[in-house]
Amino acid sequence: MLFRSVLCSGKVYYDLLAARDEMNISNVALIRMEQLYPFPAGPLLAELEAYDHAEFVWCQEEPRNMGGWTFARDFIEDAMQTAGAVQHRVIYAGRDAAASPATGTLGRHKREQDKLVADALGLGG
């Protein structure tokens, strides 16, 4: 069974936690980063070293061109390399790039949120 470490920031953590617990998923660790600047490289490295065999994913609910993704990606990949992870690039799980942070409708928001949570937990198609 492939082990997965999902890194995130903000309230999406609670959606991930609820879905992981509801589906009784035991091969996913959730790492909530409460600070992105200054970037907590040391504490992150300590976490990643414990999961160096895992598949690493960054999850966010903001569109790809917003939120922490573009800022945190290089720091996360540097920590992955230092930790000796086999994977070289962190996987993105979130909304596609968009001009607006809001989807426009509650139904669309819910569908996109369900998809990004499923993708982050390794349940996507």
CYANA upper distance limits for C-alpha pairs under 8 A (distance plus 0.5 A):
  1 MET  CA     27 ASN  CA      7.89
  2 LEU  CA     27 ASN  CA      7.49
  2 LEU  CA     54 ALA  CA      7.49
  2 LEU  CA     55 GLU  CA      7.90
  3 PHE  CA     27 ASN  CA      5.38
  3 PHE  CA     28 VAL  CA      6.47
  3 PHE  CA     29 ALA  CA      8.47
  3 PHE  CA     53 HIS  CA      7.86
  3 PHE  CA     54 ALA  CA      5.37
  3 PHE  CA     55 GLU  CA      6.76
  4 ARG  CA     27 ASN  CA      6.72
  4 ARG  CA     28 VAL  CA      5.23
  4 ARG  CA     29 ALA  CA      6.79
  4 ARG  CA     54 ALA  CA      5.52
  4 ARG  CA     55 GLU  CA      5.11
  4 ARG  CA     56 PHE  CA      6.48
  4 ARG  CA     57 VAL  CA      7.91
  4 ARG  CA    121 LEU  CA      8.06
  4 ARG  CA    122 GLY  CA      8.32
  5 SER  CA     28 VAL  CA      6.16
  5 SER  CA     29 ALA  CA      5.19
  5 SER  CA     30 LEU  CA      6.42
  5 SER  CA     31 ILE  CA      7.50
  5 SER  CA     51 TYR  CA      7.69
  5 SER  CA     54 ALA  CA      6.66
  5 SER  CA     55 GLU  CA      6.59
  5 SER  CA     56 PHE  CA      5.50
  5 SER  CA     57 VAL  CA      6.75
  6 VAL  CA     28 VAL  CA      7.54
  6 VAL  CA     29 ALA  CA      6.64
  6 VAL  CA     30 LEU  CA      5.44
  6 VAL  CA     31 ILE  CA      6.47
  6 VAL  CA     56 PHE  CA      6.54
  6 VAL  CA     57 VAL  CA      5.26
  6 VAL  CA     58 TRP  CA      6.34
  6 VAL  CA     59 CYS  CA      7.18
  6 VAL  CA    120 ALA  CA      7.06
  6 VAL  CA    121 LEU  CA      7.94
  7 LEU  CA     30 LEU  CA      6.61
  7 LEU  CA     31 ILE  CA      5.22
  7 LEU  CA     32 ARG  CA      6.40
  7 LEU  CA     33 MET  CA      7.48
  7 LEU  CA     56 PHE  CA      7.96
  7 LEU  CA     57 VAL  CA      6.51
  7 LEU  CA     58 TRP  CA      5.31
  7 LEU  CA     59 CYS  CA      6.68
  8 CYS  CA     12 VAL  CA      7.62
  8 CYS  CA     13 TYR  CA      6.83
  8 CYS  CA     30 LEU  CA      8.20
  8 CYS  CA     31 ILE  CA      6.90
  8 CYS  CA     32 ARG  CA      5.61
  8 CYS  CA     33 MET  CA      6.46
  8 CYS  CA     58 TRP  CA      6.28
  8 CYS  CA     59 CYS  CA      5.61
  8 CYS  CA     60 GLN  CA      6.60
  9 SER  CA     13 TYR  CA      7.26
  9 SER  CA     32 ARG  CA      5.93
  9 SER  CA     33 MET  CA      5.44
  9 SER  CA     34 GLU  CA      6.40
  9 SER  CA     35 GLN  CA      8.28
  9 SER  CA     59 CYS  CA      8.41
  9 SER  CA     60 GLN  CA      7.53
  9 SER  CA     68 GLY  CA      8.16
 10 GLY  CA     32 ARG  CA      7.97
 10 GLY  CA     33 MET  CA      8.19
 10 GLY  CA     34 GLU  CA      7.39
 11 LYS  CA     15 ASP  CA      7.74
 12 VAL  CA     16 LEU  CA      6.77
 12 VAL  CA     59 CYS  CA      8.27
 12 VAL  CA     60 GLN  CA      7.02
 12 VAL  CA     61 GLU  CA      6.91
 13 TYR  CA     17 LEU  CA      6.52
 13 TYR  CA     30 LEU  CA      8.01
 13 TYR  CA     32 ARG  CA      6.93
 14 TYR  CA     18 ALA  CA      6.51
 15 ASP  CA     19 ALA  CA      6.66
 15 ASP  CA    117 VAL  CA      7.61
 16 LEU  CA     20 ARG  CA      6.49
 16 LEU  CA     30 LEU  CA      8.30
 16 LEU  CA    117 VAL  CA      6.38
 16 LEU  CA    120 ALA  CA      8.42
 16 LEU  CA    121 LEU  CA      8.02
 17 LEU  CA     21 ASP  CA      6.55
 17 LEU  CA     30 LEU  CA      7.96
 18 ALA  CA     22 GLU  CA      6.41
 19 ALA  CA     23 MET  CA      6.55
 19 ALA  CA    117 VAL  CA      8.06
 20 ARG  CA     24 ASN  CA      6.38
 20 ARG  CA     25 ILE  CA      5.65
 20 ARG  CA     26 SER  CA      8.32
 20 ARG  CA     28 VAL  CA      8.21
 20 ARG  CA    121 LEU  CA      7.83
 21 ASP  CA     25 ILE  CA      6.94
 28 VAL  CA    121 LEU  CA      7.23
 35 GLN  CA     39 PHE  CA      7.23
 35 GLN  CA     40 PRO  CA      7.44
 36 LEU  CA     40 PRO  CA      7.32
 36 LEU  CA     68 GLY  CA      8.01
 36 LEU  CA     72 ALA  CA      7.55
 39 PHE  CA     72 ALA  CA      8.29
 39 PHE  CA     75 PHE  CA      8.06
 40 PRO  CA     44 LEU  CA      6.63
 41 ALA  CA     45 LEU  CA      6.47
 41 ALA  CA     75 PHE  CA      7.54
 41 ALA  CA     76 ILE  CA      8.46
 41 ALA  CA     79 ALA  CA      7.37
 42 GLY  CA     46 ALA  CA      6.88
 43 PRO  CA     47 GLU  CA      6.97
 44 LEU  CA     48 LEU  CA      6.65
 44 LEU  CA     76 ILE  CA      8.35
 44 LEU  CA     79 ALA  CA      7.57
 45 LEU  CA     49 GLU  CA      6.51
 45 LEU  CA     79 ALA  CA      5.79
 45 LEU  CA     80 MET  CA      7.84
 45 LEU  CA     82 THR  CA      8.00
 45 LEU  CA     83 ALA  CA      6.89
 46 ALA  CA     50 ALA  CA      7.22
 47 GLU  CA     51 TYR  CA      7.34
 48 LEU  CA     52 ASP  CA      6.24
 48 LEU  CA     79 ALA  CA      7.76
 48 LEU  CA     80 MET  CA      7.06
 48 LEU  CA     83 ALA  CA      6.72
 49 GLU  CA     83 ALA  CA      5.39
 49 GLU  CA     84 GLY  CA      7.95
 49 GLU  CA     85 ALA  CA      8.43
 52 ASP  CA     80 MET  CA      8.02
 52 ASP  CA     83 ALA  CA      6.74
 52 ASP  CA     84 GLY  CA      6.72
 52 ASP  CA     85 ALA  CA      5.15
 52 ASP  CA     86 VAL  CA      7.84
 53 HIS  CA     85 ALA  CA      6.75
 53 HIS  CA     86 VAL  CA      7.41
 54 ALA  CA     85 ALA  CA      8.10
 55 GLU  CA     87 GLN  CA      7.28
 56 PHE  CA     87 GLN  CA      8.05
 56 PHE  CA     90 VAL  CA      5.91
 56 PHE  CA     91 ILE  CA      6.78
 57 VAL  CA     90 VAL  CA      5.95
 57 VAL  CA     91 ILE  CA      5.00
 57 VAL  CA     92 TYR  CA      6.35
 57 VAL  CA     93 ALA  CA      7.29
 57 VAL  CA    120 ALA  CA      6.99
 58 TRP  CA     69 TRP  CA      7.74
 58 TRP  CA     73 ARG  CA      8.49
 58 TRP  CA     90 VAL  CA      7.11
 58 TRP  CA     91 ILE  CA      6.53
 58 TRP  CA     92 TYR  CA      5.60
 58 TRP  CA     93 ALA  CA      6.53
 58 TRP  CA    120 ALA  CA      8.03
 59 CYS  CA     92 TYR  CA      6.68
 59 CYS  CA     93 ALA  CA      5.19
 59 CYS  CA     94 GLY  CA      6.16
 59 CYS  CA    116 LEU  CA      7.84
 59 CYS  CA    117 VAL  CA      8.31
 59 CYS  CA    120 ALA  CA      6.56
 60 GLN  CA     67 GLY  CA      7.62
 60 GLN  CA     68 GLY  CA      8.08
 60 GLN  CA     69 TRP  CA      7.93
 60 GLN  CA     93 ALA  CA      7.18
 60 GLN  CA     94 GLY  CA      5.67
 60 GLN  CA     95 ARG  CA      8.13
 60 GLN  CA    116 LEU  CA      8.34
 61 GLU  CA     67 GLY  CA      8.48
 61 GLU  CA     94 GLY  CA      6.04
 61 GLU  CA     95 ARG  CA      6.78
 61 GLU  CA    113 GLN  CA      7.36
 61 GLU  CA    116 LEU  CA      7.82
 62 GLU  CA     66 MET  CA      6.36
 62 GLU  CA     67 GLY  CA      5.91
 62 GLU  CA     94 GLY  CA      7.44
 62 GLU  CA     95 ARG  CA      6.81
 62 GLU  CA    101 PRO  CA      6.67
 63 PRO  CA     67 GLY  CA      7.51
 63 PRO  CA     94 GLY  CA      7.14
 63 PRO  CA     95 ARG  CA      5.07
 63 PRO  CA     96 ASP  CA      5.86
 63 PRO  CA     97 ALA  CA      5.36
 63 PRO  CA     98 ALA  CA      6.34
 63 PRO  CA    101 PRO  CA      6.76
 64 ARG  CA     69 TRP  CA      7.24
 64 ARG  CA     70 THR  CA      8.39
 64 ARG  CA     94 GLY  CA      7.06
 64 ARG  CA     95 ARG  CA      6.32
 64 ARG  CA     96 ASP  CA      5.79
 64 ARG  CA     97 ALA  CA      5.02
 64 ARG  CA     98 ALA  CA      7.95
 65 ASN  CA     69 TRP  CA      8.10
 65 ASN  CA     70 THR  CA      7.61
 65 ASN  CA     96 ASP  CA      8.40
 65 ASN  CA     97 ALA  CA      5.58
 65 ASN  CA     98 ALA  CA      7.47
 66 MET  CA     70 THR  CA      8.10
 66 MET  CA     97 ALA  CA      8.13
 66 MET  CA    101 PRO  CA      8.12
 68 GLY  CA     72 ALA  CA      6.24
 69 TRP  CA     73 ARG  CA      6.17
 69 TRP  CA     92 TYR  CA      8.38
 70 THR  CA     74 ASP  CA      8.22
 71 PHE  CA     75 PHE  CA      8.29
 72 ALA  CA     76 ILE  CA      6.56
 73 ARG  CA     77 GLU  CA      6.65
 73 ARG  CA     90 VAL  CA      7.57
 74 ASP  CA     78 ASP  CA      6.59
 75 PHE  CA     79 ALA  CA      6.74
 76 ILE  CA     80 MET  CA      6.60
 76 ILE  CA     90 VAL  CA      7.79
 77 GLU  CA     81 GLN  CA      6.68
 77 GLU  CA     88 HIS  CA      7.24
 77 GLU  CA     89 ARG  CA      6.61
 77 GLU  CA     90 VAL  CA      6.81
 78 ASP  CA     82 THR  CA      6.72
 79 ALA  CA     83 ALA  CA      6.47
 80 MET  CA     84 GLY  CA      6.81
 80 MET  CA     85 ALA  CA      5.77
 80 MET  CA     87 GLN  CA      8.13
 80 MET  CA     88 HIS  CA      7.70
 81 GLN  CA     85 ALA  CA      6.28
 81 GLN  CA     88 HIS  CA      7.37
 92 TYR  CA    120 ALA  CA      8.47
 93 ALA  CA    116 LEU  CA      6.03
 93 ALA  CA    117 VAL  CA      8.16
 93 ALA  CA    119 ASP  CA      6.31
 93 ALA  CA    120 ALA  CA      5.81
 94 GLY  CA    116 LEU  CA      5.38
 94 GLY  CA    117 VAL  CA      8.45
 94 GLY  CA    119 ASP  CA      8.44
 94 GLY  CA    120 ALA  CA      8.45
 95 ARG  CA    112 GLU  CA      7.27
 95 ARG  CA    116 LEU  CA      7.29
102 ALA  CA    109 HIS  CA      8.34
103 THR  CA    108 ARG  CA      6.94
103 THR  CA    109 HIS  CA      6.20
104 GLY  CA    108 ARG  CA      7.96
104 GLY  CA    109 HIS  CA      8.13
105 THR  CA    109 HIS  CA      6.72
106 LEU  CA    110 LYS  CA      6.63
107 GLY  CA    111 ARG  CA      6.78
108 ARG  CA    112 GLU  CA      6.61
109 HIS  CA    113 GLN  CA      6.47
110 LYS  CA    114 ASP  CA      6.55
111 ARG  CA    115 LYS  CA      6.71
112 GLU  CA    116 LEU  CA      6.67
113 GLN  CA    117 VAL  CA      6.70
114 ASP  CA    118 ALA  CA      6.65
115 LYS  CA    119 ASP  CA      6.50
115 LYS  CA    124 GLY  CA      7.59
116 LEU  CA    120 ALA  CA      6.52
117 VAL  CA    121 LEU  CA      6.71
118 ALA  CA    122 GLY  CA      6.66
118 ALA  CA    123 LEU  CA      5.27
118 ALA  CA    124 GLY  CA      5.74
119 ASP  CA    123 LEU  CA      6.10
119 ASP  CA    124 GLY  CA      5.00
119 ASP  CA    125 GLY  CA      8.41
120 ALA  CA    124 GLY  CA      8.42
